[in-house]
Amino acid sequence: MKILVTGGTGYIGSHAVVALIDQGFDVVIIDNLSNSKQDVINAIGEICGKVPAFFAIDLADEVATRQFFKQHNDFDGIIHFAAYKAVGESVEKPLKYYHNNLFSLINILKNTEAGSGTNLVFSSSSTVYGNADILPVTENTPFKPAISPYGNTKKIAEEIIMDTVRSGWLHAISLRYFNPIGAHDSGLIGELPIGVPNNLVPYITQTATGKRDFLRVYGNDYDTPDGTPIRDYIHVVDLAKAHVVALNRIIGKKQKEPFEAFNLGTGKGYSVMEIIDTFEKITNTKLHYRIEERRPGDVTKIYADTTLANEELGWRTERGLENMLNTAWRWEQYLMEHDKDYFKKQ
């Protein structure tokens, strides 16, 4: 079967592409390379023994998207990752996020309405829940007002998909995942932020190599045991496998409803300081960090109830925190050894 993966050279997208190829799918990638590098395609080929087709297209560009779908309209399914994802930047540049994250989705749906690609797996986020009143959050947890424009784009995108499903031609699954970290066991693909990382773990690993002088910890006055925010961290390989399972559920007509949503996490929350302490322990590396003011848009704590995904999808996580951090560290060391521009400050 032929699957379109948007944002397929990105962090989660590239791991999903590997999982799809491993399961025998024919994969086509669209990515505008705004937060990734085309070298990832070669790395996927080295891992899988097969290089996926690649098109450098900005899906927020209506004309370019239309032209692509005129030539390629025989997809059995679409996994839509392509989106800007930095919470802090979305607070500073909300229009950038609303334009890119929503128009890319709308353009895909407009161009598949005629019949191609009517099976959609959407990359959503736990940010749709905002600062939830009760933890862990289930799929029925009410959406609170979004803390960031990024989170709001995911919430609105889900509403767009649900409305489109009601019109009768689309089947969709929204995967609301928590905090993906880690890297592929090969060490050939992983999280590759451009500039200063917005996410914790690549900031940690870059600090450990000396690429960053110190790690910024945004706030230690949250209502948590050690004052730092708590998140549910999930290995990116576990997460990638869930997308294949969800896709097979839609294609195999096993959905109970034409729109379904599932939380993807481990069900356990770790604080920022717990992540730092665990990384220092398993790598025998001392991190230099500095406590700074809270970052706008960050929720206090959130972790998942994964019962529905475990029971309905038959999916569950297999990797623990130490494996997540070890594979992330191995990936960072690979970058340090193979990228001649690694230590250039960005």
C-alpha positions in Angstrom: 0.0 0.0 0.0 1.1 3.5 -0.8 1.2 6.0 2.1 1.9 9.7 2.1 3.8 11.0 5.1 3.9 14.8 5.5 6.8 16.1 7.6 8.5 12.8 6.9 12.0 14.1 7.3 11.2 15.5 10.8 11.9 13.9 14.1 8.8 11.8 14.6 8.0 11.5 10.9 11.3 9.9 10.0 10.9 7.2 12.6 7.4 6.6 11.4 8.7 6.2 7.8 11.1 3.6 9.0 8.3 1.7 10.8 6.1 1.9 7.7 8.8 0.6 5.4 9.7 -2.2 7.8 6.0 -3.3 7.5 6.1 -3.3 3.8 4.4 0.0 2.9 5.5 2.1 -0.1 6.2 5.6 1.4 6.1 9.0 -0.2 7.4 11.9 1.9 6.5 15.6 1.6 8.5 18.1 3.7 9.5 21.7 3.3 12.7 21.1 5.3 12.0 24.1 7.5 13.1 22.1 10.6 14.9 19.1 9.1 17.5 18.1 6.6 17.2 16.1 3.4 20.1 13.9 4.5 17.5 12.1 6.6 16.3 10.4 3.5 19.7 8.7 3.0 19.7 7.7 6.6 16.3 6.1 6.3 17.6 4.3 3.2 20.6 3.0 5.1 18.4 1.7 7.9 15.7 0.2 5.7 17.5 -0.7 2.6 15.0 1.3 0.6 14.9 5.0 0.0 11.4 6.6 0.1 10.3 9.0 -2.6 10.7 12.7 -1.5 9.1 16.0 -2.5 10.2 19.3 -1.1 6.8 21.1 -0.9 5.4 23.6 1.5 1.9 22.3 2.2 0.7 25.7 3.3 1.2 26.8 -0.3 -2.2 26.1 -1.9 -0.9 26.1 -5.5 2.0 23.8 -4.9 -0.1 21.4 -2.9 -2.8 21.3 -5.6 -0.1 20.6 -8.3 1.3 17.7 -6.2 -2.1 16.0 -5.7 -2.9 16.3 -9.4 0.1 14.1 -10.2 -0.1 11.9 -7.1 -3.6 10.8 -6.1 -3.4 7.1 -5.4 -2.6 7.0 -1.7 -4.1 4.4 0.5 -3.6 6.7 3.5 -2.0 9.8 4.8 -0.1 10.4 8.1 0.1 14.2 8.7 3.0 15.3 10.8 3.9 18.6 9.0 3.6 21.4 11.5 5.6 24.0 13.5 5.9 22.7 17.0 7.8 25.0 19.3 5.5 26.1 22.1 7.6 29.2 23.1 8.0 30.4 19.5 4.2 30.0 19.0 3.6 32.5 21.8 6.0 35.0 20.2 4.8 34.3 16.6 1.2 33.1 16.7 0.2 34.0 13.2 3.1 31.9 11.8 1.7 28.9 13.6 -1.9 29.4 12.7 -1.1 29.9 9.1 1.3 27.0 8.7 -0.4 24.4 10.9 -3.9 25.0 9.8 -3.5 25.8 6.1 -1.3 22.8 5.5 -4.1 20.5 6.9 -6.8 22.3 5.0 -4.9 22.1 1.8 -4.4 18.4 2.2 -8.1 17.8 2.9 -9.3 20.0 0.0 -7.1 18.1 -2.4 -8.1 14.6 -1.2 -11.9 15.2 -1.0 -12.3 13.8 -4.5 -11.5 10.3 -3.2 -7.7 9.8 -2.7 -6.2 9.7 0.7 -9.5 9.4 2.6 -7.7 7.6 5.5 -5.9 10.1 7.7 -3.7 9.6 10.8 -3.2 13.0 12.4 -0.3 14.0 14.6 -2.0 15.7 17.6 -0.7 16.5 21.0 -1.5 16.4 24.7 -1.4 20.2 24.6 -5.1 20.0 23.5 -5.9 19.3 27.2 -4.3 22.5 28.5 -3.8 22.5 32.3 -6.1 19.5 33.0 -7.9 19.5 36.4 -7.6 15.7 36.9 -4.6 13.5 36.1 -4.0 11.2 34.3 -5.9 12.6 31.3 -8.1 10.3 29.3 -9.5 10.8 25.8 -12.6 12.2 27.5 -10.8 14.8 29.5 -12.4 18.1 28.6 -10.2 20.5 26.5 -9.2 23.4 28.6 -8.3 26.8 27.0 -5.0 26.3 25.2 -1.9 27.5 27.0 -0.1 28.3 23.7 -1.0 29.0 20.0 0.7 25.8 19.1 -1.6 23.8 21.4 -4.6 25.8 20.0 -3.6 24.8 16.4 -3.8 21.2 17.4 -7.2 21.6 19.0 -8.6 23.5 16.0 -7.1 21.0 13.6 -8.9 18.2 15.4 -12.1 20.2 15.1 -11.5 20.6 11.4 -10.9 16.9 11.0 -14.0 16.0 13.0 -16.2 18.3 10.9 -14.8 16.9 7.7 -15.4 13.3 8.9 -19.0 14.2 9.6 -19.3 15.3 5.9 -19.0 11.6 5.1 -15.9 10.9 3.0 -13.0 11.0 5.5 -11.9 8.4 8.1 -9.4 9.6 10.7 -7.5 8.8 13.8 -6.0 11.5 16.0 -3.0 10.5 18.0 -2.5 12.8 21.0 1.0 12.1 22.1 2.8 13.4 25.1 6.6 14.1 25.0 8.6 12.0 22.5 12.3 11.6 23.2 15.0 9.1 22.2 16.3 8.1 18.8 16.5 5.1 16.5 18.7 2.2 17.8 20.9 2.6 14.7 22.0 6.1 15.9 21.3 7.3 12.3 18.2 9.3 12.9 16.9 11.3 15.9 15.8 14.8 17.0 17.6 17.4 15.0 16.6 20.9 16.1 17.8 23.8 14.1 19.2 26.5 16.4 18.8 26.4 20.1 16.6 23.4 21.1 13.1 24.1 22.3 12.7 20.6 23.8 14.4 19.4 26.9 16.3 16.3 25.9 18.2 17.7 22.9 19.1 20.7 25.0 20.4 18.3 27.6 22.5 16.3 25.1 23.9 19.4 23.4 24.9 20.7 26.8 26.6 17.4 27.6 28.7 17.5 24.5 29.7 21.1 25.1 27.7 22.5 22.1 25.7 24.6 24.6 27.4 26.3 27.6 24.6 25.5 29.9 21.1 24.2 30.1 18.2 26.6 30.8 15.6 25.2 33.2 12.5 27.3 32.8 11.1 27.7 36.3 11.4 25.8 39.6 8.3 27.3 41.3 5.6 25.1 39.8 3.2 23.1 42.0 5.2 19.9 41.7 7.4 18.0 44.2 10.7 19.6 43.0 9.1 22.7 41.4 9.8 21.8 37.8 7.2 20.8 35.3 6.2 17.2 34.9 5.7 15.5 31.5 5.0 12.0 30.2 8.0 11.0 28.1 7.6 8.4 25.4 10.2 6.8 23.2 9.9 7.9 19.6 10.2 4.4 18.3 7.2 3.3 20.4 5.4 6.3 19.1 6.2 5.5 15.5 4.9 2.0 15.8 1.6 3.4 17.0 1.1 5.3 13.8 1.4 2.0 11.8 -1.1 0.4 14.1 -3.5 3.3 13.7 -3.1 3.3 9.9 -3.8 -0.4 9.7 -6.9 0.1 11.9 -8.4 2.6 9.4 -7.4 0.7 6.3 -8.7 -2.6 7.8 -12.0 -0.9 8.6 -11.7 -1.7 12.3 -12.7 1.7 13.6 -15.7 1.9 15.9 -16.3 5.4 14.8 -15.1 7.3 11.6 -13.2 9.6 13.9 -11.2 8.3 16.9 -8.6 9.7 19.2 -6.0 8.0 21.3 -3.5 9.1 24.0 0.0 7.9 23.4 2.3 8.0 26.4 3.7 5.8 29.2 1.2 6.8 31.9 4.1 8.1 34.1 5.2 11.6 34.6 8.8 12.8 35.2 9.9 16.3 36.2 12.6 18.3 34.4 15.0 17.7 37.3 14.3 13.9 37.3 15.2 13.8 33.6 18.4 15.8 34.3 19.3 13.5 37.3 18.7 10.3 35.3 20.7 11.5 32.3 23.7 12.4 34.6 23.5 9.0 36.3 23.4 6.8 33.1 26.0 8.8 31.2 28.2 9.7 34.1 28.1 13.3 32.8 27.7 16.4 34.9 25.4 19.0 33.4 25.7 22.7 33.8 22.2 24.2 34.2 20.7 27.5 35.2 17.3 28.1 36.7 15.5 30.8 34.8 12.0 32.3 34.7 9.0 30.2 33.5 8.6 30.0 29.8 5.2 31.2 28.5 2.9 28.4 27.3 4.2 25.6 29.5 1.7 23.6 31.5 2.5 22.5 35.0 2.1 18.8 34.7 0.4 16.3 32.5 0.6 12.6 31.9 -1.6 10.1 30.1 -4.1 7.4 30.8 -3.2 5.0 27.9 -5.9 2.4 28.6 -7.8 3.1 25.4 -4.8 2.8 23.2 -3.7 -0.3 25.0 -7.1 -2.0 24.7 -8.4 -0.8 21.3 -5.2 -0.5 19.3 -3.4 -3.3 21.1 -0.4 -1.0 21.4 1.7 -0.3 24.5 5.1 1.2 25.1 8.1 -1.1 25.4 11.0 1.2 26.4 11.8 2.9 29.7 13.3 6.2 30.5 16.9 5.0 30.6 16.6 3.6 27.1 15.0 6.9 25.9 17.9 8.9 27.2 20.6 6.4 26.1 19.4 6.4 22.5 19.2 10.2 22.5 22.7 10.4 23.8 24.0 7.9 21.2 22.4 10.1 18.5 23.9 13.2 19.8 27.4 11.6 19.8 26.8 10.5 16.2 26.1 14.1 15.2 29.1 15.4 17.0 31.4 12.9 15.2 29.9 13.2 11.7 28.8 16.8 11.4 31.8 19.1 10.7 29.7 22.1 11.6 28.4 20.6 14.8 30.0 23.1 17.2 29.0 26.2 15.2 26.9 28.3 17.5 23.3 28.8 16.4 
